[in-house]
Amino acid sequence: MQRNYIYPCARWVRPRLFEALTGMTEKAAEGRRLKGEWPEGVIWKYGPDGQVRYSIEEYDKWVESTQ
């Protein structure tokens, strides 16, 4: 069953906040990103400052797609 959630944060978050919100470590997220398992521009992207950002909403979709 698909649920609509309201996320209590910015749409794109830095790795540390991503870890706190999802429970996935920064290293695990980085590994999925570097292996190409997560597409750039969907689950992650570079911000205008060159720093990596992750989308909590798209991460949740990815988790739910494996069920």
C-alpha positions in Angstrom: 0.0 0.0 0.0 1.4 3.4 -1.1 1.3 6.1 1.6 1.9 9.8 1.2 4.3 11.2 3.7 5.2 14.8 4.6 8.9 15.0 5.2 9.9 17.2 8.1 13.1 18.5 6.4 14.5 19.9 3.2 13.9 17.8 0.0 17.7 17.3 -0.5 19.8 16.7 2.6 23.5 16.3 3.4 24.8 12.8 4.2 24.9 13.2 8.0 21.2 14.2 8.1 20.4 11.4 5.6 22.0 8.9 8.0 20.0 10.3 10.9 16.7 10.1 9.0 17.1 6.8 7.3 19.5 4.8 9.5 21.7 4.1 6.5 25.3 5.0 7.3 27.1 7.7 5.3 29.5 5.0 4.0 26.7 2.7 2.9 25.0 5.5 1.0 28.3 6.6 -0.5 28.9 3.0 -1.6 25.6 2.7 -3.4 26.2 6.1 -5.0 29.7 5.3 -6.2 28.7 1.8 -7.5 26.0 3.4 -9.6 23.2 1.6 -7.8 21.5 5.0 -7.2 21.1 7.2 -10.2 22.4 10.8 -10.0 19.7 13.4 -10.1 17.1 11.0 -8.6 18.3 9.7 -5.2 21.4 11.9 -5.0 22.9 14.9 -6.7 25.6 17.6 -6.3 24.3 20.8 -4.8 25.5 24.2 -6.1 28.3 24.1 -3.6 29.6 20.8 -5.0 28.5 18.8 -1.9 26.5 15.6 -2.2 22.8 15.7 -1.3 20.3 12.9 -1.0 16.6 12.8 -1.5 14.7 11.2 1.4 11.5 10.9 -0.7 13.3 9.1 -3.6 15.2 6.9 -1.1 11.8 5.8 0.4 10.6 5.0 -3.1 13.7 2.9 -3.7 13.1 1.0 -0.4 9.5 0.4 -1.3 10.3 -0.8 -4.8 12.1 -3.9 -3.4 9.0 -5.2 -1.6 
